[in-house]
Amino acid sequence: MIARKDPKLAGKLWIRVRGEIEPITICAPAGKYLLNAVRTERYLDGDTLVLCMCSDDSAIRGEDRFGVQAALRKFILGIEVVDIAYHSWAGDEFSKGGWMMSHPGCFIPGAVVLRQPHGNIHFAGSDISASEAGSIEGALSSGAQAACDVSIKLAKRRPEL
């Protein structure tokens, strides 16, 4: 798994588009489209904030408004990009790539072992979540499960008064 490296070197775009567009959620295959996830997030002063993820950071330039607009128009015809905020997960010194997304079949056995307590050590986090790896929901679910496990373990150790 380590030799195969991280399967994506991602980027994240917050895009302000003109007008209040209908709510959308789009997932597109990596390698076929520049943007792989697109969803409306909220409305702001008559415009819409759209969150986009790209699995190949080198395929899109966050400062290129017209390039980003062309990529977004593959899904939403005529959309007008007003502004962009961009984060390169590939260039981030701490993530060095992005969210958890292992090659198919590579991480499932390892995640199961990591979720198990090791003595008094309990692991939690998005990357080893049993429900939604790589997401905030997965991090919260994993953290809640670890906290519950610790609570049960501590309750069993508590002496009767």
C-alpha positions in Angstrom: 0.0 0.0 0.0 2.8 2.4 0.9 4.7 1.7 -2.3 1.6 2.5 -4.4 1.3 5.9 -2.9 -1.8 8.0 -2.3 -4.2 7.4 -5.2 -5.1 11.1 -5.5 -3.4 14.5 -5.1 -6.5 16.6 -4.6 -7.5 20.2 -4.6 -10.6 22.0 -3.1 -12.4 25.0 -4.6 -14.9 27.3 -3.1 -16.6 29.0 -6.1 -18.9 31.9 -5.9 -21.3 31.8 -8.9 -23.6 34.5 -10.1 -27.2 34.2 -8.9 -29.0 31.7 -6.7 -28.9 28.4 -8.6 -30.9 25.2 -7.7 -29.3 22.9 -5.2 -27.1 20.3 -6.9 -24.8 17.4 -5.9 -22.6 15.9 -8.6 -20.0 13.1 -8.5 -17.9 12.5 -11.6 -15.2 9.9 -12.3 -11.6 11.0 -11.7 -9.6 11.3 -14.9 -12.7 12.0 -17.0 -13.5 15.4 -15.6 -11.4 18.2 -13.9 -14.0 18.5 -11.1 -15.0 15.2 -9.4 -17.4 16.5 -6.8 -19.6 19.6 -7.1 -22.3 20.7 -4.6 -24.1 23.9 -3.7 -23.4 24.9 -0.2 -25.2 28.1 0.6 -26.5 31.4 -0.8 -24.7 34.7 -0.2 -25.9 38.1 -1.2 -27.9 36.9 -4.2 -25.1 34.5 -5.3 -24.4 30.8 -4.6 -21.3 29.2 -3.0 -20.4 26.0 -4.7 -17.9 23.5 -3.2 -15.8 21.5 -5.7 -13.2 18.9 -5.3 -10.7 17.8 -7.9 -8.8 14.5 -7.6 -5.8 15.8 -9.7 -4.5 19.1 -8.3 -2.3 19.6 -11.4 -5.2 19.5 -13.8 -6.8 22.8 -12.7 -5.5 26.2 -11.6 -7.5 27.8 -8.8 -6.6 31.3 -9.9 -7.9 30.7 -13.5 -11.5 31.9 -13.2 -12.3 31.1 -16.9 -10.7 27.6 -16.7 -12.6 26.8 -13.5 -15.8 28.2 -15.2 -15.3 26.0 -18.2 -14.8 22.9 -15.9 -18.0 23.8 -14.0 -19.9 24.3 -17.3 -19.5 20.6 -18.1 -22.2 20.1 -15.5 -24.1 23.4 -15.3 -24.5 25.1 -18.7 -24.1 28.9 -18.7 -22.9 29.2 -15.1 -20.8 32.3 -14.3 -18.0 32.1 -11.9 -17.6 35.4 -9.9 -14.8 34.4 -7.5 -12.7 31.4 -6.3 -10.9 30.4 -3.2 -8.6 27.4 -3.7 -6.7 25.0 -1.5 -4.2 22.5 -2.9 -4.2 19.4 -0.7 -1.4 18.1 -2.8 0.7 21.1 -1.9 -0.3 21.2 1.7 2.7 20.3 3.8 0.6 18.4 6.4 -1.8 16.4 4.2 0.5 15.8 1.2 -2.4 14.7 -0.9 -5.9 14.9 0.6 -8.6 13.0 2.3 -8.5 9.3 2.9 -9.2 7.4 -0.3 -7.2 4.1 -0.6 -6.9 1.9 -3.6 -9.8 -0.6 -3.8 -9.4 -3.4 -1.3 -6.2 -2.0 0.2 -7.2 -0.5 3.5 -10.3 -2.4 4.8 -8.4 -5.1 6.8 -6.0 -2.4 8.3 -8.9 -0.2 9.3 -10.6 -3.0 11.2 -7.5 -3.7 13.2 -6.9 0.1 13.9 -10.5 0.4 15.2 -9.8 -2.2 17.9 -8.5 -1.0 21.2 -4.8 -1.8 21.9 -4.6 -1.9 25.6 -5.6 1.5 26.9 -5.1 3.1 23.4 -8.1 3.7 21.3 -7.8 5.2 17.8 -10.4 7.3 16.1 -10.6 9.4 13.0 -12.0 9.9 9.6 -9.5 7.6 7.9 -10.5 4.5 9.9 -14.2 5.2 10.1 -16.4 2.2 9.6 -19.1 4.3 8.1 -17.8 7.2 6.0 -14.0 7.2 5.6 -12.6 10.5 4.5 -15.4 12.7 5.7 -16.2 14.8 8.7 -19.2 12.5 9.3 -16.8 9.5 9.5 -14.5 11.4 11.9 -17.5 12.2 14.2 -18.8 8.6 14.0 -15.4 7.1 14.7 -14.8 9.5 17.6 -18.1 8.8 19.2 -17.5 5.0 18.9 -14.1 5.3 20.5 -15.4 7.6 23.3 -18.2 5.0 24.0 -15.7 2.2 24.1 -13.5 4.1 26.6 -16.5 5.0 28.7 -17.5 1.4 28.9 -14.0 0.3 29.8 -13.7 2.9 32.5 -17.1 2.0 34.0 -15.9 -1.6 34.3 -12.8 -0.5 36.3 -14.7 1.7 38.7 -14.8 0.2 42.1 -18.2 -0.2 43.8 -18.8 2.3 46.6 
